[in-house]
């Protein structure tokens, strides 16, 4: 299943959440802890403290940048 590392107050994450909802894709929301910095799970997985971060383990994809994530979801899941 897709995993999204995100934060509710992040507008870039909101774009991705909207797309996931439109496409009716099941996913696991992982709340990103900005305070944890380089100790956060997001950093350990992707090497940045940035969100949104999409993890598609089935396809071996770890992806930042909301616009790239939207394109990826459209391409692979619509
Ligand atoms: N260009 C990025 C911007 C993402 C972004 O700025 N995210 C902010 C939260 S709204 C963030 O993660 N800031 C902390 C950081 O970059 O370490 C995108 O479209 O996804």
PDB file of the backbone (N, CA, C, O) and the ligand in Angstrom, with CONECT records:
HET    LIG  A 101      20
ATOM      1  N   UNK A   1       0.837  -1.207   0.000  1.00  0.00           N
ATOM      2  CA  UNK A   1       0.000   0.000   0.000  1.00  0.00           C
ATOM      3  C   UNK A   1       0.871   1.255   0.000  1.00  0.00           C
ATOM      4  O   UNK A   1       1.963   1.270   0.567  1.00  0.00           O
ATOM      5  N   UNK A   2       0.367   2.306  -0.647  1.00  0.00           N
ATOM      6  CA  UNK A   2       1.107   3.569  -0.671  1.00  0.00           C
ATOM      7  C   UNK A   2       1.185   4.158   0.735  1.00  0.00           C
ATOM      8  O   UNK A   2       0.269   4.002   1.542  1.00  0.00           O
ATOM      9  N   UNK A   3       2.288   4.831   1.007  1.00  0.00           N
ATOM     10  CA  UNK A   3       2.430   5.554   2.271  1.00  0.00           C
ATOM     11  C   UNK A   3       2.754   7.004   1.958  1.00  0.00           C
ATOM     12  O   UNK A   3       3.613   7.293   1.125  1.00  0.00           O
ATOM     13  N   UNK A   4       2.068   7.905   2.625  1.00  0.00           N
ATOM     14  CA  UNK A   4       2.343   9.326   2.437  1.00  0.00           C
ATOM     15  C   UNK A   4       2.809   9.926   3.751  1.00  0.00           C
ATOM     16  O   UNK A   4       2.087   9.926   4.748  1.00  0.00           O
ATOM     17  N   UNK A   5       4.038  10.439   3.730  1.00  0.00           N
ATOM     18  CA  UNK A   5       4.540  11.188   4.876  1.00  0.00           C
ATOM     19  C   UNK A   5       4.100  12.623   4.646  1.00  0.00           C
ATOM     20  O   UNK A   5       4.464  13.255   3.654  1.00  0.00           O
ATOM     21  N   UNK A   6       3.308  13.121   5.586  1.00  0.00           N
ATOM     22  CA  UNK A   6       2.679  14.412   5.361  1.00  0.00           C
ATOM     23  C   UNK A   6       2.405  15.111   6.679  1.00  0.00           C
ATOM     24  O   UNK A   6       2.554  14.542   7.760  1.00  0.00           O
ATOM     25  N   UNK A   7       1.998  16.372   6.547  1.00  0.00           N
ATOM     26  CA  UNK A   7       1.646  17.176   7.699  1.00  0.00           C
ATOM     27  C   UNK A   7       0.365  17.922   7.342  1.00  0.00           C
ATOM     28  O   UNK A   7       0.258  18.493   6.257  1.00  0.00           O
ATOM     29  N   UNK A   8      -0.597  17.917   8.246  1.00  0.00           N
ATOM     30  CA  UNK A   8      -1.926  18.469   7.942  1.00  0.00           C
ATOM     31  C   UNK A   8      -1.870  19.940   7.528  1.00  0.00           C
ATOM     32  O   UNK A   8      -2.690  20.381   6.722  1.00  0.00           O
ATOM     33  N   UNK A   9      -0.938  20.685   8.054  1.00  0.00           N
ATOM     34  CA  UNK A   9      -0.874  22.117   7.742  1.00  0.00           C
ATOM     35  C   UNK A   9      -0.099  22.450   6.486  1.00  0.00           C
ATOM     36  O   UNK A   9       0.088  23.623   6.166  1.00  0.00           O
ATOM     37  N   UNK A  10       0.346  21.453   5.783  1.00  0.00           N
ATOM     38  CA  UNK A  10       1.213  21.681   4.614  1.00  0.00           C
ATOM     39  C   UNK A  10       0.371  21.726   3.328  1.00  0.00           C
ATOM     40  O   UNK A  10      -0.277  20.740   2.978  1.00  0.00           O
ATOM     41  N   UNK A  11       0.383  22.872   2.625  1.00  0.00           N
ATOM     42  CA  UNK A  11      -0.454  22.996   1.423  1.00  0.00           C
ATOM     43  C   UNK A  11      -0.044  22.033   0.306  1.00  0.00           C
ATOM     44  O   UNK A  11      -0.884  21.600  -0.484  1.00  0.00           O
ATOM     45  N   UNK A  12       1.236  21.703   0.244  1.00  0.00           N
ATOM     46  CA  UNK A  12       1.708  20.762  -0.793  1.00  0.00           C
ATOM     47  C   UNK A  12       1.172  19.360  -0.492  1.00  0.00           C
ATOM     48  O   UNK A  12       0.835  18.599  -1.399  1.00  0.00           O
ATOM     49  N   UNK A  13       1.103  19.040   0.789  1.00  0.00           N
ATOM     50  CA  UNK A  13       0.527  17.747   1.193  1.00  0.00           C
ATOM     51  C   UNK A  13      -0.963  17.727   0.882  1.00  0.00           C
ATOM     52  O   UNK A  13      -1.500  16.698   0.472  1.00  0.00           O
ATOM     53  N   UNK A  14      -1.626  18.851   1.073  1.00  0.00           N
ATOM     54  CA  UNK A  14      -3.070  18.918   0.795  1.00  0.00           C
ATOM     55  C   UNK A  14      -3.356  18.623  -0.678  1.00  0.00           C
ATOM     56  O   UNK A  14      -4.339  17.959  -1.007  1.00  0.00           O
ATOM     57  N   UNK A  15      -2.478  19.127  -1.569  1.00  0.00           N
ATOM     58  CA  UNK A  15      -2.646  18.834  -3.005  1.00  0.00           C
ATOM     59  C   UNK A  15      -2.610  17.334  -3.257  1.00  0.00           C
ATOM     60  O   UNK A  15      -3.417  16.794  -4.013  1.00  0.00           O
ATOM     61  N   UNK A  16      -1.663  16.678  -2.610  1.00  0.00           N
ATOM     62  CA  UNK A  16      -1.493  15.230  -2.810  1.00  0.00           C
ATOM     63  C   UNK A  16      -2.663  14.472  -2.176  1.00  0.00           C
ATOM     64  O   UNK A  16      -3.155  13.498  -2.745  1.00  0.00           O
ATOM     65  N   UNK A  17      -3.103  14.917  -1.005  1.00  0.00           N
ATOM     66  CA  UNK A  17      -4.240  14.268  -0.348  1.00  0.00           C
ATOM     67  C   UNK A  17      -5.493  14.389  -1.210  1.00  0.00           C
ATOM     68  O   UNK A  17      -6.287  13.452  -1.294  1.00  0.00           O
ATOM     69  N   UNK A  18      -5.667  15.540  -1.845  1.00  0.00           N
ATOM     70  CA  UNK A  18      -6.831  15.748  -2.717  1.00  0.00           C
ATOM     71  C   UNK A  18      -6.784  14.774  -3.889  1.00  0.00           C
ATOM     72  O   UNK A  18      -7.799  14.174  -4.244  1.00  0.00           O
ATOM     73  N   UNK A  19      -5.630  14.620  -4.476  1.00  0.00           N
ATOM     74  CA  UNK A  19      -5.470  13.709  -5.616  1.00  0.00           C
ATOM     75  C   UNK A  19      -5.719  12.258  -5.201  1.00  0.00           C
ATOM     76  O   UNK A  19      -6.379  11.509  -5.921  1.00  0.00           O
ATOM     77  N   UNK A  20      -5.194  11.867  -4.047  1.00  0.00           N
ATOM     78  CA  UNK A  20      -5.414  10.499  -3.561  1.00  0.00           C
ATOM     79  C   UNK A  20      -6.911  10.250  -3.350  1.00  0.00           C
ATOM     80  O   UNK A  20      -7.417   9.162  -3.627  1.00  0.00           O
ATOM     81  N   UNK A  21      -7.598  11.264  -2.860  1.00  0.00           N
ATOM     82  CA  UNK A  21      -9.035  11.143  -2.639  1.00  0.00           C
ATOM     83  C   UNK A  21      -9.776  11.059  -3.973  1.00  0.00           C
ATOM     84  O   UNK A  21     -10.654  10.214  -4.145  1.00  0.00           O
ATOM     85  N   UNK A  22      -9.425  11.929  -4.908  1.00  0.00           N
ATOM     86  CA  UNK A  22     -10.072  11.919  -6.236  1.00  0.00           C
ATOM     87  C   UNK A  22      -9.928  10.559  -6.914  1.00  0.00           C
ATOM     88  O   UNK A  22     -10.868  10.046  -7.520  1.00  0.00           O
ATOM     89  N   UNK A  23      -8.740   9.994  -6.797  1.00  0.00           N
ATOM     90  CA  UNK A  23      -8.471   8.715  -7.462  1.00  0.00           C
ATOM     91  C   UNK A  23      -8.896   7.519  -6.601  1.00  0.00           C
ATOM     92  O   UNK A  23      -8.768   6.364  -7.007  1.00  0.00           O
ATOM     93  N   UNK A  24      -9.406   7.827  -5.405  1.00  0.00           N
ATOM     94  CA  UNK A  24      -9.884   6.790  -4.476  1.00  0.00           C
ATOM     95  C   UNK A  24      -8.809   5.731  -4.216  1.00  0.00           C
ATOM     96  O   UNK A  24      -9.053   4.527  -4.291  1.00  0.00           O
ATOM     97  N   UNK A  25      -7.631   6.225  -3.911  1.00  0.00           N
ATOM     98  CA  UNK A  25      -6.494   5.344  -3.634  1.00  0.00           C
ATOM     99  C   UNK A  25      -6.368   5.174  -2.115  1.00  0.00           C
ATOM    100  O   UNK A  25      -6.329   6.152  -1.368  1.00  0.00           O
ATOM    101  N   UNK A  26      -6.305   3.923  -1.681  1.00  0.00           N
ATOM    102  CA  UNK A  26      -6.039   3.651  -0.264  1.00  0.00           C
ATOM    103  C   UNK A  26      -4.571   3.937   0.028  1.00  0.00           C
ATOM    104  O   UNK A  26      -3.695   3.622  -0.778  1.00  0.00           O
ATOM    105  N   UNK A  27      -4.317   4.522   1.157  1.00  0.00           N
ATOM    106  CA  UNK A  27      -2.929   4.806   1.517  1.00  0.00           C
ATOM    107  C   UNK A  27      -2.810   4.902   3.034  1.00  0.00           C
ATOM    108  O   UNK A  27      -3.799   5.053   3.751  1.00  0.00           O
ATOM    109  N   UNK A  28      -1.586   4.811   3.489  1.00  0.00           N
ATOM    110  CA  UNK A  28      -1.321   4.991   4.920  1.00  0.00           C
ATOM    111  C   UNK A  28      -0.734   6.384   5.103  1.00  0.00           C
ATOM    112  O   UNK A  28       0.249   6.750   4.458  1.00  0.00           O
ATOM    113  N   UNK A  29      -1.347   7.148   5.986  1.00  0.00           N
ATOM    114  CA  UNK A  29      -0.836   8.487   6.297  1.00  0.00           C
ATOM    115  C   UNK A  29       0.177   8.356   7.433  1.00  0.00           C
ATOM    116  O   UNK A  29      -0.147   7.870   8.516  1.00  0.00           O
ATOM    117  N   UNK A  30       1.386   8.789   7.173  1.00  0.00           N
ATOM    118  CA  UNK A  30       2.410   8.841   8.221  1.00  0.00           C
ATOM    119  C   UNK A  30       2.638  10.303   8.573  1.00  0.00           C
ATOM    120  O   UNK A  30       3.120  11.083   7.751  1.00  0.00           O
ATOM    121  N   UNK A  31       2.292  10.661   9.788  1.00  0.00           N
ATOM    122  CA  UNK A  31       2.455  12.045  10.217  1.00  0.00           C
ATOM    123  C   UNK A  31       3.931  12.375  10.355  1.00  0.00           C
ATOM    124  O   UNK A  31       4.667  11.705  11.080  1.00  0.00           O
ATOM    125  N   UNK A  32       4.351  13.411   9.654  1.00  0.00           N
ATOM    126  CA  UNK A  32       5.763  13.782   9.713  1.00  0.00           C
ATOM    127  C   UNK A  32       6.020  14.683  10.919  1.00  0.00           C
ATOM    128  O   UNK A  32       5.291  15.646  11.155  1.00  0.00           O
ATOM    129  N   UNK A  33       7.050  14.361  11.666  1.00  0.00           N
ATOM    130  CA  UNK A  33       7.406  15.138  12.850  1.00  0.00           C
ATOM    131  C   UNK A  33       8.557  16.076  12.487  1.00  0.00           C
ATOM    132  O   UNK A  33       9.720  15.673  12.477  1.00  0.00           O
ATOM    133  N   UNK A  34       8.216  17.332  12.189  1.00  0.00           N
ATOM    134  CA  UNK A  34       9.252  18.298  11.814  1.00  0.00           C
ATOM    135  C   UNK A  34      10.281  18.490  12.921  1.00  0.00           C
ATOM    136  O   UNK A  34      11.458  18.730  12.650  1.00  0.00           O
ATOM    137  N   UNK A  35       9.830  18.381  14.178  1.00  0.00           N
ATOM    138  CA  UNK A  35      10.749  18.598  15.303  1.00  0.00           C
ATOM    139  C   UNK A  35      11.841  17.522  15.357  1.00  0.00           C
ATOM    140  O   UNK A  35      12.929  17.754  15.882  1.00  0.00           O
ATOM    141  N   UNK A  36      11.535  16.355  14.811  1.00  0.00           N
ATOM    142  CA  UNK A  36      12.512  15.255  14.872  1.00  0.00           C
ATOM    143  C   UNK A  36      13.643  15.435  13.856  1.00  0.00           C
ATOM    144  O   UNK A  36      14.687  14.791  13.958  1.00  0.00           O
ATOM    145  N   UNK A  37      13.426  16.309  12.884  1.00  0.00           N
ATOM    146  CA  UNK A  37      14.484  16.600  11.907  1.00  0.00           C
ATOM    147  C   UNK A  37      15.054  15.349  11.267  1.00  0.00           C
ATOM    148  O   UNK A  37      14.320  14.531  10.712  1.00  0.00           O
ATOM    149  N   UNK A  38      16.367  15.209  11.348  1.00  0.00           N
ATOM    150  CA  UNK A  38      17.040  14.079  10.698  1.00  0.00           C
ATOM    151  C   UNK A  38      16.785  12.754  11.420  1.00  0.00           C
ATOM    152  O   UNK A  38      17.204  11.697  10.948  1.00  0.00           O
ATOM    153  N   UNK A  39      16.109  12.812  12.545  1.00  0.00           N
ATOM    154  CA  UNK A  39      15.747  11.570  13.244  1.00  0.00           C
ATOM    155  C   UNK A  39      14.349  11.096  12.841  1.00  0.00           C
ATOM    156  O   UNK A  39      13.895  10.038  13.278  1.00  0.00           O
ATOM    157  N   UNK A  40      13.673  11.887  12.006  1.00  0.00           N
ATOM    158  CA  UNK A  40      12.311  11.503  11.597  1.00  0.00           C
ATOM    159  C   UNK A  40      12.370  10.322  10.642  1.00  0.00           C
ATOM    160  O   UNK A  40      13.385  10.076   9.991  1.00  0.00           O
ATOM    161  N   UNK A  41      11.251   9.591  10.572  1.00  0.00           N
ATOM    162  CA  UNK A  41      11.189   8.453   9.648  1.00  0.00           C
ATOM    163  C   UNK A  41      11.330   8.923   8.210  1.00  0.00           C
ATOM    164  O   UNK A  41      11.982   8.279   7.390  1.00  0.00           O
ATOM    165  N   UNK A  42      10.706  10.060   7.921  1.00  0.00           N
ATOM    166  CA  UNK A  42      10.770  10.582   6.552  1.00  0.00           C
ATOM    167  C   UNK A  42      12.211  10.793   6.115  1.00  0.00           C
ATOM    168  O   UNK A  42      12.585  10.451   4.993  1.00  0.00           O
ATOM    169  N   UNK A  43      13.021  11.361   7.009  1.00  0.00           N
ATOM    170  CA  UNK A  43      14.427  11.604   6.671  1.00  0.00           C
ATOM    171  C   UNK A  43      15.171  10.289   6.484  1.00  0.00           C
ATOM    172  O   UNK A  43      15.990  10.142   5.577  1.00  0.00           O
ATOM    173  N   UNK A  44      14.866   9.333   7.365  1.00  0.00           N
ATOM    174  CA  UNK A  44      15.557   8.032   7.271  1.00  0.00           C
ATOM    175  C   UNK A  44      15.219   7.346   5.950  1.00  0.00           C
ATOM    176  O   UNK A  44      16.050   6.636   5.384  1.00  0.00           O
ATOM    177  N   UNK A  45      14.021   7.555   5.472  1.00  0.00           N
ATOM    178  CA  UNK A  45      13.588   6.890   4.237  1.00  0.00           C
ATOM    179  C   UNK A  45      14.058   7.632   2.992  1.00  0.00           C
ATOM    180  O   UNK A  45      14.561   7.022   2.049  1.00  0.00           O
ATOM    181  N   UNK A  46      13.891   8.952   2.997  1.00  0.00           N
ATOM    182  CA  UNK A  46      14.146   9.693   1.755  1.00  0.00           C
ATOM    183  C   UNK A  46      15.352  10.616   1.789  1.00  0.00           C
ATOM    184  O   UNK A  46      15.780  11.114   0.748  1.00  0.00           O
ATOM    185  N   UNK A  47      15.910  10.851   2.986  1.00  0.00           N
ATOM    186  CA  UNK A  47      17.102  11.695   3.059  1.00  0.00           C
ATOM    187  C   UNK A  47      16.825  13.188   3.114  1.00  0.00           C
ATOM    188  O   UNK A  47      17.749  13.995   3.011  1.00  0.00           O
ATOM    189  N   UNK A  48      15.539  13.568   3.278  1.00  0.00           N
ATOM    190  CA  UNK A  48      15.197  14.982   3.423  1.00  0.00           C
ATOM    191  C   UNK A  48      14.173  15.117   4.545  1.00  0.00           C
ATOM    192  O   UNK A  48      13.504  14.151   4.913  1.00  0.00           O
ATOM    193  N   UNK A  49      14.062  16.332   5.081  1.00  0.00           N
ATOM    194  CA  UNK A  49      13.042  16.579   6.104  1.00  0.00           C
ATOM    195  C   UNK A  49      11.767  17.125   5.465  1.00  0.00           C
ATOM    196  O   UNK A  49      10.857  17.571   6.163  1.00  0.00           O
ATOM    197  N   UNK A  50      11.708  17.088   4.143  1.00  0.00           N
ATOM    198  CA  UNK A  50      10.589  17.688   3.397  1.00  0.00           C
ATOM    199  C   UNK A  50       9.398  16.743   3.275  1.00  0.00           C
ATOM    200  O   UNK A  50       9.548  15.526   3.164  1.00  0.00           O
ATOM    201  N   UNK A  51       8.212  17.343   3.300  1.00  0.00           N
ATOM    202  CA  UNK A  51       6.990  16.620   2.951  1.00  0.00           C
ATOM    203  C   UNK A  51       6.266  17.406   1.868  1.00  0.00           C
ATOM    204  O   UNK A  51       6.495  18.612   1.770  1.00  0.00           O
ATOM    205  N   UNK A  52       5.415  16.811   1.054  1.00  0.00           N
ATOM    206  CA  UNK A  52       5.041  15.405   1.095  1.00  0.00           C
ATOM    207  C   UNK A  52       6.143  14.484   0.571  1.00  0.00           C
ATOM    208  O   UNK A  52       6.971  14.855  -0.260  1.00  0.00           O
ATOM    209  N   UNK A  53       6.104  13.275   1.100  1.00  0.00           N
ATOM    210  CA  UNK A  53       6.997  12.205   0.662  1.00  0.00           C
ATOM    211  C   UNK A  53       6.128  10.977   0.403  1.00  0.00           C
ATOM    212  O   UNK A  53       5.453  10.469   1.298  1.00  0.00           O
ATOM    213  N   UNK A  54       6.165  10.521  -0.836  1.00  0.00           N
ATOM    214  CA  UNK A  54       5.374   9.340  -1.190  1.00  0.00           C
ATOM    215  C   UNK A  54       6.280   8.125  -1.244  1.00  0.00           C
ATOM    216  O   UNK A  54       7.372   8.158  -1.810  1.00  0.00           O
ATOM    217  N   UNK A  55       5.798   7.062  -0.644  1.00  0.00           N
ATOM    218  CA  UNK A  55       6.530   5.799  -0.654  1.00  0.00           C
ATOM    219  C   UNK A  55       5.638   4.732  -1.288  1.00  0.00           C
ATOM    220  O   UNK A  55       4.563   4.411  -0.782  1.00  0.00           O
ATOM    221  N   UNK A  56       6.113   4.200  -2.399  1.00  0.00           N
ATOM    222  CA  UNK A  56       5.379   3.124  -3.081  1.00  0.00           C
ATOM    223  C   UNK A  56       6.303   1.914  -3.085  1.00  0.00           C
ATOM    224  O   UNK A  56       7.059   1.685  -4.029  1.00  0.00           O
ATOM    225  N   UNK A  57       6.222   1.154  -2.014  1.00  0.00           N
ATOM    226  CA  UNK A  57       7.177   0.054  -1.809  1.00  0.00           C
ATOM    227  C   UNK A  57       7.069  -0.995  -2.907  1.00  0.00           C
ATOM    228  O   UNK A  57       8.069  -1.581  -3.323  1.00  0.00           O
ATOM    229  N   UNK A  58       5.848  -1.223  -3.369  1.00  0.00           N
ATOM    230  CA  UNK A  58       5.619  -2.244  -4.393  1.00  0.00           C
ATOM    231  C   UNK A  58       6.410  -1.940  -5.664  1.00  0.00           C
ATOM    232  O   UNK A  58       6.877  -2.849  -6.351  1.00  0.00           O
ATOM    233  N   UNK A  59       6.551  -0.659  -5.962  1.00  0.00           N
ATOM    234  CA  UNK A  59       7.245  -0.251  -7.181  1.00  0.00           C
ATOM    235  C   UNK A  59       8.639   0.305  -6.898  1.00  0.00           C
ATOM    236  O   UNK A  59       9.322   0.766  -7.813  1.00  0.00           O
ATOM    237  N   UNK A  60       9.058   0.263  -5.650  1.00  0.00           N
ATOM    238  CA  UNK A  60      10.394   0.747  -5.298  1.00  0.00           C
ATOM    239  C   UNK A  60      10.563   2.242  -5.489  1.00  0.00           C
ATOM    240  O   UNK A  60      11.640   2.713  -5.855  1.00  0.00           O
ATOM    241  N   UNK A  61       9.488   2.990  -5.237  1.00  0.00           N
ATOM    242  CA  UNK A  61       9.519   4.432  -5.487  1.00  0.00           C
ATOM    243  C   UNK A  61       9.502   5.214  -4.178  1.00  0.00           C
ATOM    244  O   UNK A  61       8.688   4.957  -3.291  1.00  0.00           O
ATOM    245  N   UNK A  62      10.422   6.175  -4.078  1.00  0.00           N
ATOM    246  CA  UNK A  62      10.455   7.128  -2.970  1.00  0.00           C
ATOM    247  C   UNK A  62      10.479   8.504  -3.626  1.00  0.00           C
ATOM    248  O   UNK A  62      11.425   8.834  -4.341  1.00  0.00           O
ATOM    249  N   UNK A  63       9.459   9.297  -3.393  1.00  0.00           N
ATOM    250  CA  UNK A  63       9.322  10.505  -4.209  1.00  0.00           C
ATOM    251  C   UNK A  63       8.955  11.753  -3.411  1.00  0.00           C
ATOM    252  O   UNK A  63       8.038  11.731  -2.590  1.00  0.00           O
ATOM    253  N   UNK A  64       9.682  12.840  -3.662  1.00  0.00           N
ATOM    254  CA  UNK A  64       9.344  14.158  -3.131  1.00  0.00           C
ATOM    255  C   UNK A  64       8.744  15.004  -4.262  1.00  0.00           C
ATOM    256  O   UNK A  64       8.657  14.555  -5.405  1.00  0.00           O
ATOM    257  N   UNK A  65       8.343  16.200  -3.937  1.00  0.00           N
ATOM    258  CA  UNK A  65       7.795  17.205  -4.867  1.00  0.00           C
ATOM    259  C   UNK A  65       6.350  16.874  -5.246  1.00  0.00           C
ATOM    260  O   UNK A  65       6.069  15.920  -5.972  1.00  0.00           O
ATOM    261  N   UNK A  66       5.455  17.700  -4.722  1.00  0.00           N
ATOM    262  CA  UNK A  66       4.018  17.438  -4.891  1.00  0.00           C
ATOM    263  C   UNK A  66       3.612  17.300  -6.360  1.00  0.00           C
ATOM    264  O   UNK A  66       2.824  16.417  -6.698  1.00  0.00           O
ATOM    265  N   UNK A  67       4.138  18.161  -7.236  1.00  0.00           N
ATOM    266  CA  UNK A  67       3.726  18.068  -8.654  1.00  0.00           C
ATOM    267  C   UNK A  67       4.179  16.743  -9.267  1.00  0.00           C
ATOM    268  O   UNK A  67       3.453  16.139 -10.056  1.00  0.00           O
ATOM    269  N   UNK A  68       5.368  16.300  -8.907  1.00  0.00           N
ATOM    270  CA  UNK A  68       5.855  15.009  -9.416  1.00  0.00           C
ATOM    271  C   UNK A  68       4.992  13.881  -8.875  1.00  0.00           C
ATOM    272  O   UNK A  68       4.691  12.925  -9.590  1.00  0.00           O
ATOM    273  N   UNK A  69       4.596  13.990  -7.620  1.00  0.00           N
ATOM    274  CA  UNK A  69       3.750  12.951  -7.012  1.00  0.00           C
ATOM    275  C   UNK A  69       2.388  12.904  -7.708  1.00  0.00           C
ATOM    276  O   UNK A  69       1.856  11.826  -7.973  1.00  0.00           O
ATOM    277  N   UNK A  70       1.825  14.092  -8.003  1.00  0.00           N
ATOM    278  CA  UNK A  70       0.521  14.120  -8.692  1.00  0.00           C
ATOM    279  C   UNK A  70       0.641  13.435 -10.056  1.00  0.00           C
ATOM    280  O   UNK A  70      -0.210  12.628 -10.428  1.00  0.00           O
ATOM    281  N   UNK A  71       1.691  13.757 -10.787  1.00  0.00           N
ATOM    282  CA  UNK A  71       1.899  13.135 -12.109  1.00  0.00           C
ATOM    283  C   UNK A  71       2.046  11.630 -11.975  1.00  0.00           C
ATOM    284  O   UNK A  71       1.477  10.869 -12.757  1.00  0.00           O
ATOM    285  N   UNK A  72       2.809  11.208 -10.984  1.00  0.00           N
ATOM    286  CA  UNK A  72       3.034   9.780 -10.759  1.00  0.00           C
ATOM    287  C   UNK A  72       1.719   9.064 -10.455  1.00  0.00           C
ATOM    288  O   UNK A  72       1.446   7.993 -10.998  1.00  0.00           O
ATOM    289  N   UNK A  73       0.915   9.659  -9.589  1.00  0.00           N
ATOM    290  CA  UNK A  73      -0.365   9.028  -9.225  1.00  0.00           C
ATOM    291  C   UNK A  73      -1.281   8.936 -10.431  1.00  0.00           C
ATOM    292  O   UNK A  73      -1.946   7.921 -10.642  1.00  0.00           O
ATOM    293  N   UNK A  74      -1.315  10.010 -11.229  1.00  0.00           N
ATOM    294  CA  UNK A  74      -2.143   9.988 -12.443  1.00  0.00           C
ATOM    295  C   UNK A  74      -1.663   8.900 -13.400  1.00  0.00           C
ATOM    296  O   UNK A  74      -2.458   8.166 -13.987  1.00  0.00           O
ATOM    297  N   UNK A  75      -0.365   8.819 -13.537  1.00  0.00           N
ATOM    298  CA  UNK A  75       0.213   7.873 -14.506  1.00  0.00           C
ATOM    299  C   UNK A  75       0.033   6.419 -14.069  1.00  0.00           C
ATOM    300  O   UNK A  75      -0.298   5.555 -14.882  1.00  0.00           O
ATOM    301  N   UNK A  76       0.253   6.159 -12.793  1.00  0.00           N
ATOM    302  CA  UNK A  76       0.261   4.752 -12.326  1.00  0.00           C
ATOM    303  C   UNK A  76      -1.047   4.283 -11.696  1.00  0.00           C
ATOM    304  O   UNK A  76      -1.296   3.080 -11.615  1.00  0.00           O
ATOM    305  N   UNK A  77      -1.881   5.215 -11.252  1.00  0.00           N
ATOM    306  CA  UNK A  77      -3.038   4.790 -10.456  1.00  0.00           C
ATOM    307  C   UNK A  77      -4.388   5.320 -10.947  1.00  0.00           C
ATOM    308  O   UNK A  77      -5.389   5.149 -10.253  1.00  0.00           O
ATOM    309  N   UNK A  78      -4.447   5.954 -12.115  1.00  0.00           N
ATOM    310  CA  UNK A  78      -5.759   6.455 -12.564  1.00  0.00           C
ATOM    311  C   UNK A  78      -6.305   5.574 -13.683  1.00  0.00           C
ATOM    312  O   UNK A  78      -7.395   5.829 -14.194  1.00  0.00           O
TER     313      UNK A  78
HETATM  314  N1  LIG A 101       8.318  22.027  -3.816  1.00  0.00           N
HETATM  315  C1  LIG A 101       7.882  21.169  -2.729  1.00  0.00           C
HETATM  316  C2  LIG A 101       7.684  22.023  -1.490  1.00  0.00           C
HETATM  317  C3  LIG A 101       7.395  21.176  -0.256  1.00  0.00           C
HETATM  318  C4  LIG A 101       7.567  21.989   1.012  1.00  0.00           C
HETATM  319  O1  LIG A 101       8.030  23.144   1.007  1.00  0.00           O
HETATM  320  N2  LIG A 101       7.188  21.389   2.130  1.00  0.00           N
HETATM  321  C5  LIG A 101       7.402  22.006   3.407  1.00  0.00           C
HETATM  322  C6  LIG A 101       6.155  21.866   4.285  1.00  0.00           C
HETATM  323  S1  LIG A 101       4.776  22.747   3.621  1.00  0.00           S
HETATM  324  C7  LIG A 101       8.531  21.316   4.120  1.00  0.00           C
HETATM  325  O2  LIG A 101       8.602  20.098   4.106  1.00  0.00           O
HETATM  326  N3  LIG A 101       9.440  22.066   4.749  1.00  0.00           N
HETATM  327  C8  LIG A 101      10.501  21.507   5.536  1.00  0.00           C
HETATM  328  C9  LIG A 101      11.702  21.097   4.741  1.00  0.00           C
HETATM  329  O3  LIG A 101      11.746  21.320   3.510  1.00  0.00           O
HETATM  330  O4  LIG A 101      12.624  20.550   5.339  1.00  0.00           O
HETATM  331  C10 LIG A 101       6.619  20.431  -3.139  1.00  0.00           C
HETATM  332  O5  LIG A 101       5.897  20.912  -4.020  1.00  0.00           O
HETATM  333  O6  LIG A 101       6.373  19.349  -2.596  1.00  0.00           O
CONECT  314  315
CONECT  315  314  316  331
CONECT  316  315  317
CONECT  317  316  318
CONECT  318  317  319  320
CONECT  319  318
CONECT  320  318  321
CONECT  321  320  322  324
CONECT  322  321  323
CONECT  323  322
CONECT  324  321  325  326
CONECT  325  324
CONECT  326  324  327
CONECT  327  326  328
CONECT  328  327  329  330
CONECT  329  328
CONECT  330  328
CONECT  331  315  332  333
CONECT  332  331
CONECT  333  331
END
